[in-house]
Amino acid sequence: MKKLIIASLLFFAAAFLGIHYYFSDIQINKYPDKKSVIHDGAIQRGWVPELLPDSAYNIEETHDIDTNELYGRFYYKEPDEKAFLELLFPIPDSNGTYRWKGYLFKIDRKNNQVKYRNDPGKMIRKEND
């Protein structure tokens, strides 16, 4: 009897995870450059920040339509770094996190890589407005 209960629980857990995965509203997009991002409309939809440097490449974004969570990453060329950083506001005591509008950024200057996500605090405020 114990084995039957365990087998039933495992079956239902696997079925739940399979259904959740199949019907998930998570979308992943990859773009070779900024021109492709603009052409796809990802900036207009808010999936990629509009301050994306002109030299941005290998752009990836993942968003969940159900939760409105957004994560992304891109690389940039060295000449765009200074102008890009001037647009961002450092968050005190955040270990190098920057803010711009509704986005948070982590910048790896050594590899010219930027990881971004939407700011959960901004999302909450928007919902309460």
PyMOL commands that place a pseudoatom at each C-alpha (Angstrom):
pseudoatom trace, name=CA, resn=MET, resi=1, chain=A, elem=C, hetatm=0, pos=[0.000, 0.000, 0.000]
pseudoatom trace, name=CA, resn=LYS, resi=2, chain=A, elem=C, hetatm=0, pos=[2.843, 2.361, 0.888]
pseudoatom trace, name=CA, resn=LYS, resi=3, chain=A, elem=C, hetatm=0, pos=[4.487, 1.781, -2.501]
pseudoatom trace, name=CA, resn=LEU, resi=4, chain=A, elem=C, hetatm=0, pos=[1.192, 2.519, -4.271]
pseudoatom trace, name=CA, resn=ILE, resi=5, chain=A, elem=C, hetatm=0, pos=[0.825, 5.851, -2.462]
pseudoatom trace, name=CA, resn=ILE, resi=6, chain=A, elem=C, hetatm=0, pos=[4.420, 6.834, -3.240]
pseudoatom trace, name=CA, resn=ALA, resi=7, chain=A, elem=C, hetatm=0, pos=[4.020, 5.800, -6.895]
pseudoatom trace, name=CA, resn=SER, resi=8, chain=A, elem=C, hetatm=0, pos=[0.771, 7.805, -7.117]
pseudoatom trace, name=CA, resn=LEU, resi=9, chain=A, elem=C, hetatm=0, pos=[2.406, 10.885, -5.616]
pseudoatom trace, name=CA, resn=LEU, resi=10, chain=A, elem=C, hetatm=0, pos=[5.352, 10.623, -8.013]
pseudoatom trace, name=CA, resn=PHE, resi=11, chain=A, elem=C, hetatm=0, pos=[2.994, 10.205, -10.971]
pseudoatom trace, name=CA, resn=PHE, resi=12, chain=A, elem=C, hetatm=0, pos=[0.916, 13.265, -10.038]
pseudoatom trace, name=CA, resn=ALA, resi=13, chain=A, elem=C, hetatm=0, pos=[4.016, 15.350, -9.338]
pseudoatom trace, name=CA, resn=ALA, resi=14, chain=A, elem=C, hetatm=0, pos=[5.465, 14.421, -12.726]
pseudoatom trace, name=CA, resn=ALA, resi=15, chain=A, elem=C, hetatm=0, pos=[2.143, 15.137, -14.443]
pseudoatom trace, name=CA, resn=PHE, resi=16, chain=A, elem=C, hetatm=0, pos=[1.875, 18.521, -12.724]
pseudoatom trace, name=CA, resn=LEU, resi=17, chain=A, elem=C, hetatm=0, pos=[5.417, 19.510, -13.705]
pseudoatom trace, name=CA, resn=GLY, resi=18, chain=A, elem=C, hetatm=0, pos=[4.864, 18.319, -17.275]
pseudoatom trace, name=CA, resn=ILE, resi=19, chain=A, elem=C, hetatm=0, pos=[1.646, 20.282, -17.650]
pseudoatom trace, name=CA, resn=HIS, resi=20, chain=A, elem=C, hetatm=0, pos=[3.158, 23.363, -16.004]
pseudoatom trace, name=CA, resn=TYR, resi=21, chain=A, elem=C, hetatm=0, pos=[6.165, 23.215, -18.329]
pseudoatom trace, name=CA, resn=TYR, resi=22, chain=A, elem=C, hetatm=0, pos=[4.044, 22.664, -21.437]
pseudoatom trace, name=CA, resn=PHE, resi=23, chain=A, elem=C, hetatm=0, pos=[1.653, 25.534, -20.698]
pseudoatom trace, name=CA, resn=SER, resi=24, chain=A, elem=C, hetatm=0, pos=[4.245, 27.921, -19.271]
pseudoatom trace, name=CA, resn=ASP, resi=25, chain=A, elem=C, hetatm=0, pos=[4.159, 31.521, -20.447]
pseudoatom trace, name=CA, resn=ILE, resi=26, chain=A, elem=C, hetatm=0, pos=[7.933, 31.905, -20.349]
pseudoatom trace, name=CA, resn=GLN, resi=27, chain=A, elem=C, hetatm=0, pos=[9.449, 33.140, -23.564]
pseudoatom trace, name=CA, resn=ILE, resi=28, chain=A, elem=C, hetatm=0, pos=[13.152, 33.323, -24.444]
pseudoatom trace, name=CA, resn=ASN, resi=29, chain=A, elem=C, hetatm=0, pos=[14.400, 35.488, -27.305]
pseudoatom trace, name=CA, resn=LYS, resi=30, chain=A, elem=C, hetatm=0, pos=[17.909, 35.880, -28.677]
pseudoatom trace, name=CA, resn=TYR, resi=31, chain=A, elem=C, hetatm=0, pos=[19.078, 38.639, -30.984]
pseudoatom trace, name=CA, resn=PRO, resi=32, chain=A, elem=C, hetatm=0, pos=[22.426, 39.103, -32.725]
pseudoatom trace, name=CA, resn=ASP, resi=33, chain=A, elem=C, hetatm=0, pos=[22.363, 42.924, -32.469]
pseudoatom trace, name=CA, resn=LYS, resi=34, chain=A, elem=C, hetatm=0, pos=[20.336, 46.019, -31.579]
pseudoatom trace, name=CA, resn=LYS, resi=35, chain=A, elem=C, hetatm=0, pos=[18.869, 46.263, -35.071]
pseudoatom trace, name=CA, resn=SER, resi=36, chain=A, elem=C, hetatm=0, pos=[17.239, 42.841, -34.616]
pseudoatom trace, name=CA, resn=VAL, resi=37, chain=A, elem=C, hetatm=0, pos=[15.825, 43.865, -31.233]
pseudoatom trace, name=CA, resn=ILE, resi=38, chain=A, elem=C, hetatm=0, pos=[14.235, 46.958, -32.771]
pseudoatom trace, name=CA, resn=HIS, resi=39, chain=A, elem=C, hetatm=0, pos=[12.886, 44.995, -35.736]
pseudoatom trace, name=CA, resn=ASP, resi=40, chain=A, elem=C, hetatm=0, pos=[11.234, 42.454, -33.385]
pseudoatom trace, name=CA, resn=GLY, resi=41, chain=A, elem=C, hetatm=0, pos=[9.676, 45.203, -31.231]
pseudoatom trace, name=CA, resn=ALA, resi=42, chain=A, elem=C, hetatm=0, pos=[11.253, 43.940, -27.974]
pseudoatom trace, name=CA, resn=ILE, resi=43, chain=A, elem=C, hetatm=0, pos=[12.096, 47.464, -26.808]
pseudoatom trace, name=CA, resn=GLN, resi=44, chain=A, elem=C, hetatm=0, pos=[8.554, 48.705, -27.426]
pseudoatom trace, name=CA, resn=ARG, resi=45, chain=A, elem=C, hetatm=0, pos=[7.176, 45.770, -25.422]
pseudoatom trace, name=CA, resn=GLY, resi=46, chain=A, elem=C, hetatm=0, pos=[9.559, 46.540, -22.546]
pseudoatom trace, name=CA, resn=TRP, resi=47, chain=A, elem=C, hetatm=0, pos=[11.502, 43.280, -22.796]
pseudoatom trace, name=CA, resn=VAL, resi=48, chain=A, elem=C, hetatm=0, pos=[14.766, 45.045, -23.634]
pseudoatom trace, name=CA, resn=PRO, resi=49, chain=A, elem=C, hetatm=0, pos=[15.688, 48.459, -22.186]
pseudoatom trace, name=CA, resn=GLU, resi=50, chain=A, elem=C, hetatm=0, pos=[15.629, 51.296, -24.690]
pseudoatom trace, name=CA, resn=LEU, resi=51, chain=A, elem=C, hetatm=0, pos=[19.041, 52.529, -23.526]
pseudoatom trace, name=CA, resn=LEU, resi=52, chain=A, elem=C, hetatm=0, pos=[20.620, 49.509, -25.197]
pseudoatom trace, name=CA, resn=PRO, resi=53, chain=A, elem=C, hetatm=0, pos=[23.996, 50.643, -26.610]
pseudoatom trace, name=CA, resn=ASP, resi=54, chain=A, elem=C, hetatm=0, pos=[24.292, 50.752, -30.403]
pseudoatom trace, name=CA, resn=SER, resi=55, chain=A, elem=C, hetatm=0, pos=[27.134, 48.229, -30.245]
pseudoatom trace, name=CA, resn=ALA, resi=56, chain=A, elem=C, hetatm=0, pos=[25.111, 45.696, -28.209]
pseudoatom trace, name=CA, resn=TYR, resi=57, chain=A, elem=C, hetatm=0, pos=[25.324, 42.140, -29.482]
pseudoatom trace, name=CA, resn=ASN, resi=58, chain=A, elem=C, hetatm=0, pos=[24.429, 38.586, -28.354]
pseudoatom trace, name=CA, resn=ILE, resi=59, chain=A, elem=C, hetatm=0, pos=[21.316, 39.992, -26.729]
pseudoatom trace, name=CA, resn=GLU, resi=60, chain=A, elem=C, hetatm=0, pos=[19.142, 37.562, -24.792]
pseudoatom trace, name=CA, resn=GLU, resi=61, chain=A, elem=C, hetatm=0, pos=[15.939, 38.187, -22.892]
pseudoatom trace, name=CA, resn=THR, resi=62, chain=A, elem=C, hetatm=0, pos=[13.639, 35.913, -20.950]
pseudoatom trace, name=CA, resn=HIS, resi=63, chain=A, elem=C, hetatm=0, pos=[10.247, 37.038, -19.739]
pseudoatom trace, name=CA, resn=ASP, resi=64, chain=A, elem=C, hetatm=0, pos=[7.355, 35.407, -17.965]
pseudoatom trace, name=CA, resn=ILE, resi=65, chain=A, elem=C, hetatm=0, pos=[4.019, 36.812, -19.073]
pseudoatom trace, name=CA, resn=ASP, resi=66, chain=A, elem=C, hetatm=0, pos=[2.249, 35.458, -15.968]
pseudoatom trace, name=CA, resn=THR, resi=67, chain=A, elem=C, hetatm=0, pos=[4.562, 37.028, -13.368]
pseudoatom trace, name=CA, resn=ASN, resi=68, chain=A, elem=C, hetatm=0, pos=[5.965, 39.922, -15.435]
pseudoatom trace, name=CA, resn=GLU, resi=69, chain=A, elem=C, hetatm=0, pos=[9.500, 38.854, -14.475]
pseudoatom trace, name=CA, resn=LEU, resi=70, chain=A, elem=C, hetatm=0, pos=[12.146, 39.802, -16.992]
pseudoatom trace, name=CA, resn=TYR, resi=71, chain=A, elem=C, hetatm=0, pos=[15.809, 38.844, -17.247]
pseudoatom trace, name=CA, resn=GLY, resi=72, chain=A, elem=C, hetatm=0, pos=[18.287, 39.677, -19.958]
pseudoatom trace, name=CA, resn=ARG, resi=73, chain=A, elem=C, hetatm=0, pos=[21.910, 39.927, -20.954]
pseudoatom trace, name=CA, resn=PHE, resi=74, chain=A, elem=C, hetatm=0, pos=[23.935, 41.572, -23.656]
pseudoatom trace, name=CA, resn=TYR, resi=75, chain=A, elem=C, hetatm=0, pos=[27.492, 42.387, -24.575]
pseudoatom trace, name=CA, resn=TYR, resi=76, chain=A, elem=C, hetatm=0, pos=[28.755, 45.747, -25.768]
pseudoatom trace, name=CA, resn=LYS, resi=77, chain=A, elem=C, hetatm=0, pos=[31.883, 47.171, -27.349]
pseudoatom trace, name=CA, resn=GLU, resi=78, chain=A, elem=C, hetatm=0, pos=[34.276, 49.227, -25.246]
pseudoatom trace, name=CA, resn=PRO, resi=79, chain=A, elem=C, hetatm=0, pos=[33.638, 52.655, -26.874]
pseudoatom trace, name=CA, resn=ASP, resi=80, chain=A, elem=C, hetatm=0, pos=[29.981, 52.604, -25.699]
pseudoatom trace, name=CA, resn=GLU, resi=81, chain=A, elem=C, hetatm=0, pos=[30.775, 51.890, -22.041]
pseudoatom trace, name=CA, resn=LYS, resi=82, chain=A, elem=C, hetatm=0, pos=[31.184, 55.449, -20.763]
pseudoatom trace, name=CA, resn=ALA, resi=83, chain=A, elem=C, hetatm=0, pos=[28.009, 56.792, -22.420]
pseudoatom trace, name=CA, resn=PHE, resi=84, chain=A, elem=C, hetatm=0, pos=[26.036, 53.766, -21.212]
pseudoatom trace, name=CA, resn=LEU, resi=85, chain=A, elem=C, hetatm=0, pos=[27.222, 54.112, -17.607]
pseudoatom trace, name=CA, resn=GLU, resi=86, chain=A, elem=C, hetatm=0, pos=[26.377, 57.828, -17.566]
pseudoatom trace, name=CA, resn=LEU, resi=87, chain=A, elem=C, hetatm=0, pos=[22.695, 56.932, -18.053]
pseudoatom trace, name=CA, resn=LEU, resi=88, chain=A, elem=C, hetatm=0, pos=[22.571, 54.625, -15.014]
pseudoatom trace, name=CA, resn=PHE, resi=89, chain=A, elem=C, hetatm=0, pos=[22.128, 55.455, -11.338]
pseudoatom trace, name=CA, resn=PRO, resi=90, chain=A, elem=C, hetatm=0, pos=[24.124, 53.407, -8.806]
pseudoatom trace, name=CA, resn=ILE, resi=91, chain=A, elem=C, hetatm=0, pos=[22.116, 51.895, -5.971]
pseudoatom trace, name=CA, resn=PRO, resi=92, chain=A, elem=C, hetatm=0, pos=[23.878, 52.538, -2.640]
pseudoatom trace, name=CA, resn=ASP, resi=93, chain=A, elem=C, hetatm=0, pos=[25.138, 49.439, -0.801]
pseudoatom trace, name=CA, resn=SER, resi=94, chain=A, elem=C, hetatm=0, pos=[24.133, 47.157, -3.656]
pseudoatom trace, name=CA, resn=ASN, resi=95, chain=A, elem=C, hetatm=0, pos=[27.496, 45.740, -4.700]
pseudoatom trace, name=CA, resn=GLY, resi=96, chain=A, elem=C, hetatm=0, pos=[27.547, 47.359, -8.121]
pseudoatom trace, name=CA, resn=THR, resi=97, chain=A, elem=C, hetatm=0, pos=[23.891, 47.316, -9.085]
pseudoatom trace, name=CA, resn=TYR, resi=98, chain=A, elem=C, hetatm=0, pos=[22.569, 50.199, -11.148]
pseudoatom trace, name=CA, resn=ARG, resi=99, chain=A, elem=C, hetatm=0, pos=[19.042, 51.401, -11.851]
pseudoatom trace, name=CA, resn=TRP, resi=100, chain=A, elem=C, hetatm=0, pos=[17.443, 53.029, -14.866]
pseudoatom trace, name=CA, resn=LYS, resi=101, chain=A, elem=C, hetatm=0, pos=[13.703, 53.520, -15.031]
pseudoatom trace, name=CA, resn=GLY, resi=102, chain=A, elem=C, hetatm=0, pos=[12.148, 50.112, -14.296]
pseudoatom trace, name=CA, resn=TYR, resi=103, chain=A, elem=C, hetatm=0, pos=[15.332, 48.068, -14.789]
pseudoatom trace, name=CA, resn=LEU, resi=104, chain=A, elem=C, hetatm=0, pos=[18.237, 46.902, -12.628]
pseudoatom trace, name=CA, resn=PHE, resi=105, chain=A, elem=C, hetatm=0, pos=[21.669, 46.305, -14.156]
pseudoatom trace, name=CA, resn=LYS, resi=106, chain=A, elem=C, hetatm=0, pos=[24.823, 44.401, -13.196]
pseudoatom trace, name=CA, resn=ILE, resi=107, chain=A, elem=C, hetatm=0, pos=[27.817, 45.291, -15.336]
pseudoatom trace, name=CA, resn=ASP, resi=108, chain=A, elem=C, hetatm=0, pos=[30.889, 43.149, -15.910]
pseudoatom trace, name=CA, resn=ARG, resi=109, chain=A, elem=C, hetatm=0, pos=[33.362, 45.672, -17.329]
pseudoatom trace, name=CA, resn=LYS, resi=110, chain=A, elem=C, hetatm=0, pos=[36.078, 43.074, -17.811]
pseudoatom trace, name=CA, resn=ASN, resi=111, chain=A, elem=C, hetatm=0, pos=[33.932, 41.095, -20.258]
pseudoatom trace, name=CA, resn=ASN, resi=112, chain=A, elem=C, hetatm=0, pos=[31.787, 44.033, -21.477]
pseudoatom trace, name=CA, resn=GLN, resi=113, chain=A, elem=C, hetatm=0, pos=[28.680, 42.186, -20.372]
pseudoatom trace, name=CA, resn=VAL, resi=114, chain=A, elem=C, hetatm=0, pos=[25.488, 43.572, -18.876]
pseudoatom trace, name=CA, resn=LYS, resi=115, chain=A, elem=C, hetatm=0, pos=[22.865, 41.525, -17.074]
pseudoatom trace, name=CA, resn=TYR, resi=116, chain=A, elem=C, hetatm=0, pos=[19.536, 43.204, -16.469]
pseudoatom trace, name=CA, resn=ARG, resi=117, chain=A, elem=C, hetatm=0, pos=[16.154, 42.513, -14.990]
pseudoatom trace, name=CA, resn=ASN, resi=118, chain=A, elem=C, hetatm=0, pos=[13.048, 44.460, -14.311]
pseudoatom trace, name=CA, resn=ASP, resi=119, chain=A, elem=C, hetatm=0, pos=[12.976, 46.150, -10.902]
pseudoatom trace, name=CA, resn=PRO, resi=120, chain=A, elem=C, hetatm=0, pos=[10.555, 44.237, -8.649]
pseudoatom trace, name=CA, resn=GLY, resi=121, chain=A, elem=C, hetatm=0, pos=[10.032, 47.383, -6.536]
pseudoatom trace, name=CA, resn=LYS, resi=122, chain=A, elem=C, hetatm=0, pos=[8.890, 49.309, -9.604]
pseudoatom trace, name=CA, resn=MET, resi=123, chain=A, elem=C, hetatm=0, pos=[6.543, 46.484, -10.563]
pseudoatom trace, name=CA, resn=ILE, resi=124, chain=A, elem=C, hetatm=0, pos=[4.895, 46.556, -7.138]
pseudoatom trace, name=CA, resn=ARG, resi=125, chain=A, elem=C, hetatm=0, pos=[4.454, 50.318, -7.220]
pseudoatom trace, name=CA, resn=LYS, resi=126, chain=A, elem=C, hetatm=0, pos=[2.890, 50.182, -10.669]
pseudoatom trace, name=CA, resn=GLU, resi=127, chain=A, elem=C, hetatm=0, pos=[0.402, 47.540, -9.551]
pseudoatom trace, name=CA, resn=ASN, resi=128, chain=A, elem=C, hetatm=0, pos=[-0.594, 49.613, -6.517]
pseudoatom trace, name=CA, resn=ASP, resi=129, chain=A, elem=C, hetatm=0, pos=[-1.094, 52.852, -8.482]
for i in range(1, 129): cmd.bond("trace and resi %d" % i, "trace and resi %d" % (i + 1))
show_as sticks, trace
zoom trace
